[in-house]
Amino acid sequence: MVARASRMTPPMEYVRLYEEAAGLDGVIAIHSTARGPAAGGCRFWTYADESAAMADAVRLAEGMSYKNAMAELPFGGGKAVLRRPAGAFDRTALFEAFGEAVERLEGRYVTAEDVGTSVSDMEAVARHTNHVAGRTALPGRAGGDPSPWTALGVFEAMRFAAGFRFGGGLSGMTVSVLGVGNVGAHLCDLLAEAGARLVVADIDPARCARIAEKHGASIVPVSEISGVAADVFAPCALGGVLDAATVSALQAQIVCGAANNQLSSEDVAGLLLERGLVYVPDYVANAGGIINVSAEYLHESTDEVRQRVLQIGPRVSALLDEAAQDALPPSTVADRIAERLMQPERVAEPA
Ligand code: NAD
């Protein structure tokens, strides 16, 4: 995704990470600490050069500020981006060195998993700092795999969006799901339980087959999923899926899914509005994962996670009402709300 042109860009702090012996090379970007410590995962990926890693960190850190503020979490936004070494390397030593770097920030940045990192990496980080989540869950406490929480949040967002558009629930609705991995498969379970019909697509045929067998879902090729006859389209694979071509092909009235950065460009939000389709902004719907991660850091229980995730639905309702009133794309209104929530005077207000 390109950075949104309409977004405000408060000062960004960068901490360059470089320790040759440990193979550590990357950056921590802190976008906002207005609501609390900058929270956002650690991406471990191959980048052509330092500026490509930096650009990714900036864009991802900004996105975390908006997502955390919108979910009303006591966190700002940040992200770590580490460059995967080209040759052999000691993974434990690398993530331990990263943990030391996080510790030097004295809690201004809280890390967790992101693309390319795992629970065992976070355990290595945790040997040097407490400012880390995404570790092994303890019974009754928040933590562990965030995907079921993300799926529940998307489901609730979809349920309230269906209420807004159709005046009813998801029973009897057809939902097309692109990507039935961790989140998509859990979402299908919830949708089937709610009485929705499923149409699924994934580059992995075995994953589709599992959903077909379990829930009687129809399977279509990936290239056809956005255009199938459905009431709701749920992108749960990669970002950038909504472009001019997919928007014009859509038969669904609602787009609501887990994938990050679904809009291939800002203009697409306008195209969805012109077509009268309801788009639930990705970062509003998919906040369940970060809600779980933040609860782990704050030593909260799974009940508290559930309560926070269940607030996503009413939040979507209010957002869609406001967008309809102002005749603006919901993504523009979401950014406006998140920016309001990032203002220090809003942060000080009791919940
Ligand atoms: P995953 O890797 O478990 O699942 C992704 C699925 O999409 C896989 O089944 C994969 O085969 C499929 N896929 C990949 N490329 C595809 C393509 N081009 N066309 C069709 N299918 C394709 O990932 P996940 O954890 O389920 O996350 C799904 C999306 O939700 C991602 O965009 C992720 O960033 C976002 N998200 C996930 C969480 C979470 O808690 N896991 C939280 C917030 C956002």
Residues whose N, C-alpha, C, O or C-beta is under 5 A from the ligand:
A	BS01	NAD	P146 S147 T150 G179 V180 G181 N182 V183 G184 A201 D202 I203 D204 R207 V222 C236 A237 L238 G239 A258 A259 N260 N286 G289
